[in-house]
């Protein structure tokens, strides 16, 4: 069942979480803020509170909230950052939020278990992983109609798109692999074995390597995309969930260890383990190279890591059950 290997039930909200809700997650992508600019705002999905919160990253304050019934989990932003796309697994919907107006403008039924989500950087197509139907739904950004499905491995979770828009990657959790999809033909052209139960998947800015957080084998797989092979496996903390990249390092949320493991990408070794709030999940780096932000599901915080000092420098209280799992910085 989705989620049972990925984090425990929250003690105060067992009755509030249905089986589908426990599964929700999405790929962590590099946040496409303006080149070199620090992110100004974070959009955090709070699954148990059924809200998306807007956090000003300069003042470190919640500045607004949008109600999203259906236990929101995954999130991705449109290329122009004007829209947020959120998966609501309990409602089986894709929820579209106008970021400036801070309101829901559309809700679209998407399969039986919408989970991970990513957006094509050029044409804006939306890709949603359907955990139960083992496929990726392809959605037109203009009409919000589902135009195609791509069958992948079992229980796809994280989704990511290469920066040049050529390939879509699906972390197929229960197949222990990554499916590589040609974005033009929507055909799976390669599959890459990785660690056990890959969940979050991230692609570097060059489009040359991808990284999966493997919740069962407690490690990160590093994939050479051209060769379609895993070139390194790095042990990290318990139940790693997602990966963010910044400053030649990978930052990995270790749910059960309540830590973020920092991997030096040159040596492919862990150089530091940072203590963060309970059950860290979603994580993203801003393009300035200054900060990484991590959502801690049990402690209801969004925490800021300084990339240079490798210290947690701020904690922001957010509504119950933050996941922020995907592309949530703008």
N, C-alpha and C positions, 0 to 999 in steps of 0.2 A: 504494500500500500504506500502511496506517495507520502514522503515526509517522515515516516517512522524511523528511518535511518538517519535523518537529517537534523532533527532536533526533537527534544521532548515536548510534551504538552505543557503549556503554561498553567501553573497550579490554580490560578484564579479564573481560568477561562476554558476549562475542559469542555463544558457544555456548549460553549460558543463556537467550537471549531468542528466542522464536519470533515469527513475523510478527504474530500476533494480539496478543502481549504488547506489542509496540512501539506499538500503537494506543491503549493504555489512557489515558483521561483523563476528567475530569468537571468539571462546572461549579463555579465558585467563587462561593459565596453568602455574604452577610453572616452572621456567626456569631451565632445567636440566644441569646447568653448573657443573663443577667438584665440588664434595662435599666440602662445606666450602669456595669455591673460588669466588671472585668477578667476575662479568661478564666483559669481555674485550671489547665486541662489541654489538651494537644494530643494528638490521635491521628493518628499519621503512618503512612501506608502506605509500606512499603519494598518495592518491586517485586522487586528482585533477591534480597534476603534472604528474601522471602516471609514478611514479618511485618507486624503492626501494632504500633507502639510507643506507650506511654503516657509523655508528658513532663510533669512537674510544672513549670509555668511560673513558679513562685515560686523554687524551688530550682534550676531549669534542669537537672534530672536526669531520665534515663530511669528510670521506676519500675516498668515491667513491659512484657512483650511477649506477643503472641499469634501463634502460627504460623498462616499462611493460605496453604497451597499453591495455586498457580494464578496467581501473579504479581499480587498485589493492586495496585490503582491508584486508582480513584475511591472517594470516601467521602462519606457524608452521615449526619447524626444525626437520630434521631427527635425530634419536638417536645418530649418530656420529657427528652431527652438521655440516656435510659436504654439505648438501643440504637444501635449503629453499623452502618450498612449499607455493605458494601464490594463493589466489582466485582472479580471475578477473571477477567480476559479469557481467559487460557490454559485455565482450567477451564470457561469459559462459565457462570459461576455468580454469583449474588448470595450473599454470605456475611454472616450476621447474628451480631453480637457483643454479648453481654451486657456492658455497660461496667463495672458494679460487680463482677461475678464475673470479668471479664477472661477470657472463654472464648467460643469459637464455639458457638452454640446451634442454628443451622440453615445448610444450604447448599441453594440452590435453583437449578436450571438455568434460565438466562435467555438464549435466543437463541444466535446464533453469534458475536457480538462485543460483549458488554456493556462499556460504556465510561463515559460520564458518568452521574451519578446525582444526584437531588434528591428531597426529601420535601415533601409538602404540609403547610403550617404548621398547618392546622386538623384535617384528618381523618387525617393520617399516611400517606396513600397514597405509594407509592414509584414513582418514574419513572426508568427505566433506558434510556439510549440504546443501540441496537443498531447498531453501525457497519456491519456487513455486510448486515443485512436492511433498513436504512434506515427504521427505525421506533422508536417509543418504547413500551416495555412498561410497562403500568400494573399495579401489584402491590398487593393488599390487605394492609394492615399487620397485620391479625389473623391471617389464614389463610396469608399469604405466597403466595397463588395469583395467577397472572397472570389478570386479569379482562378485559383489553382490550389492543389494540395500536392505535397511531396512526401512520399512514404520514406520514413527513416527507420532507425533501430527502435528498440523497445523503450518506452517512457522517456521521450526527449524532454530535456529540462532547459539548460542554457542554450541561447542562440546568439550568434555574433556574425558580423559581416566584415569582410576585409575592407580596408580603407579605400581601395580602388573600386569597390563594388562588384568585383568579379565572382567572389565566392561567399556562400553562406555556410556557416558551420553549426552543426547541431550536436550537443552533448547528449548522447543516447545512454541514459543512466543505466538501465537494466541490461544493455548489451555491452557495456564496458568499452564503448568506442565513440569516436567522433565521425559523423557523416559530413563529407565535403560536397556541397551542392553547387553546380554551375548556376550562377544567378541569371544568366540569359536563357538557358534551356530548361532550367529547373529540373535537372537530372542529377542524381547522386553519382559523382564521378570517381570518388575514392572513399574508403573507410579506413580509419586509423585506430588500432587498438591502443587503449590507454589504461590507467589504473582502474580499480574497482569502484563503480558507481560515480562516474563523473557527473558533476552538477553544474557549477558555474564554468563558463568558458570566456576567455579574453584573448584578443588578438593584439599584437604590438603595432605601433604606429607605422612600421615599415611594411606590415603585411606579410612578414616572413615567418613569424613564429606565433603559435597559439599556446595557451596555458589552460589546463583543466584542473579544477579542485575536485579531488576524488574522495568522497565522503566515507567510503568503506575501507579503502586501503591507507587512509591517512597520509596522502602524499599529493604532489602536484606533478602532472605530466607536462613536459615541454615538447611541443610538436614542431618539426620542420615541415612547413606547409608544402614547399616545392617537392621535397622527397616523400611527403605523406608518411612520415614515420616519427615515432617518439624517440627523441635523441637524449633525453635525460628524465630521471624520476627523482624528485626531491622529497624526502620525508619531512612532514611538518607536524602541527599539533593534531588533536583529535577532531575528527569530523570537519575537515576543511570544506568550505562552502563556496567561496568566490575569490577571485584574484584581481588586484589592481596593479598597474605598472607605472612607475615613476622613478626618474633619476637612476636608471640602470638597475633597478630593484623591483622585485615582485612582493606585494603585500597581500597576505593570505589570511582570511578570517577562519579561525579555528573555533568552531562553535563550542565543543565540549571542553576545550581547554581555557576558554574565555581569554583568548590571546589573538594577536596578529603576528604571524611569522613573517620575517623580512628576509627575502632570498636575494643574495648577490647574483645577478644574472651572468656575470662573467665566470664565476667559480661554481655556480649552481649549488650553493650551500647556504644554509640559514646563518645569518650573521647576528640576528637579534630577535628576541621574542618579547613583544610588548603586551603588557597587561591592559585589557580593555574591559568594557562592561560584559555582562552575562549574555552568552549566545550571540556573538557577533555574526552578522550575515552579509547584507549588502555592503559593498565597498567600491569606491571610485576615486580616481585621482584627477585633480584639475590640471589644465594644460600648462599652468605657470610652473609646474614642478615644485611648488611650495608645499602643498597639502594633499593628504589623503583623508577621505571621510568614510566612516564606518557606522552602520546602524546596528545597535545592540538590542536584540528582540526582547530579551527578558528584562533588561534594566530600563527600557524605554528612553534610550539616549541616541543622539547622533554625535559621534566623537571625532575630533580633528587631530590628525597626526602630522607633525612637522617632519617633512621628508629629510631635512638636513640634520636635525638633532635626533630624529627617531624617538620622539617623545610625544605623548598625548598632551596637547596644549589647551583643549577646550572640550567641554561636555555640554550638550544642549538637550534639555528635556523635550520629548516629543510624545504624541499620543500613543496609546497602548499597542504593542506588537509591531514596532517598525521593522520593515524588511528592506526597503529602498534597494531592491535587487534588480540592478540593471543600470541604464544610463540615466542618472538622476541629477546631474549637475548642469547648470547653465550660467 
